[in-house]
């Protein structure tokens, strides 16, 4: 099981680390590459949006 942080910038990252601990993976945004890396059983924490959102067609 891995912890993914998606779309965090600035202070919200520090707060998320305090709550969830340090991430195993950091994704700058929700794109198709990030979605492919989140495996069943992993935990994905989003700064904005949800796993159900359509990934961006552009890599961030």
C-alpha positions in Angstrom: 0.0 0.0 0.0 1.4 3.4 -1.0 0.4 7.0 -0.1 0.0 9.4 -3.0 -0.3 13.2 -2.7 -1.8 14.8 -5.8 -1.8 18.5 -6.7 -0.4 19.8 -3.4 1.5 23.1 -3.4 2.7 25.2 -0.5 1.2 25.1 3.0 -1.4 22.5 2.3 1.4 19.9 1.6 2.8 20.6 5.1 -0.6 20.1 6.7 -1.3 16.9 4.7 2.0 15.5 6.0 1.0 16.3 9.6 -2.3 14.4 9.1 -1.3 11.5 6.8 2.5 11.3 7.2 5.0 11.6 4.4 3.9 10.4 0.9 5.4 7.6 -1.0 4.6 9.4 -4.3 4.0 13.0 -5.1 2.1 13.9 -8.3 2.1 17.6 -9.4 -1.4 17.1 -10.9 -4.1 14.5 -11.8 -3.0 13.3 -15.2 -3.2 9.9 -16.9 0.3 9.0 -15.6 -0.7 9.7 -12.0 -3.9 7.7 -12.4 -1.9 4.7 -13.8 0.5 4.8 -10.8 -2.3 4.6 -8.2 -2.9 0.9 -7.6 -5.7 -0.9 -5.8 -5.2 -0.7 -2.1 -3.2 2.6 -2.4 -4.4 5.8 -0.7 -4.6 8.9 -2.9 -4.9 12.3 -1.1 -6.0 15.2 -3.4 -5.5 18.9 -2.7 -8.5 19.5 -5.0 -10.8 17.1 -6.7 -11.3 13.3 -6.4 -10.1 10.1 -7.9 -13.3 10.1 -10.0 -12.4 13.3 -11.8 -11.3 13.0 -15.4 -7.5 13.1 -15.5 -5.9 16.0 -17.5 -4.9 15.1 -21.0 -1.7 17.3 -20.4 1.0 16.1 -18.1 1.7 18.5 -15.3 
